[in-house]
Amino acid sequence: MAKKEDISASVIKRLPRYYRFIGELIKQGKTRISSADLAAQMSLTASQIRQDLNCFGGFGQPGCGYSLPELHSEIGRILGLDGHRGAVLIGAGNLGRAIAIHMDFEKFGMELKGIFDCDENKTGLTVAGIRILPMTDIEKFIVREHPEIAILCIPKESAEKCADMLVSCGIKAFWNFSHYDLTARYKDIAVENVHLGDSLMLLSYGIANSGK
């Protein structure tokens, strides 16, 4: 097994895709698969799959392929999906409410513990069974409930100050929709910056360059 620091970001970013594809195969009733067959399903090469998975230990058996339930469970463990991490959502606008309502946090080893907003017209309302609290309550809430993850659905200009406060309270990771890039600011904090516009630009590129 490779050391954590030796595993490339590209390998780690492929893990969720492995997890999804293998989960779908299990739902179809399949229990075992070769690296070649899995590669064909995912439009990768068999050698790429073997190299990726070997970074985390040997999962397959020569001539027998991979046990799908075992591989699915192990990748889930590597991704930390077997945990129970608390999360708070900051910003109860359209995007924040959609995430609270439609995201199955439990599936990803998380629990949405609180929703916060600075708009007095939103505080007191209930979303996904959770009462929206004012931002003035967040510090005491974090001390009491010990969430590790903050989901930022706030304007870019508010993100830096808000993130600094959350880190000082003990938040260890951000799922960041604010368009303010937190990666460089926090070296020891896990940050996933989500730019929905980037996906649309890549889609536009694909259309613009198709057939060239």
Beta strands, then each sheet from edge to edge (+ up, - down):
strand 1: 32-33
strand 2: 66-67
strand 3: 85-90
strand 4: 110-117
strand 5: 126-127
strand 6: 130-134
strand 7: 149-152
strand 8: 173-176
strand 9: 190-193
sheet 1: 1+ 2-
sheet 2: 5+ 6- 4- 3- 7- 8- 9-
end
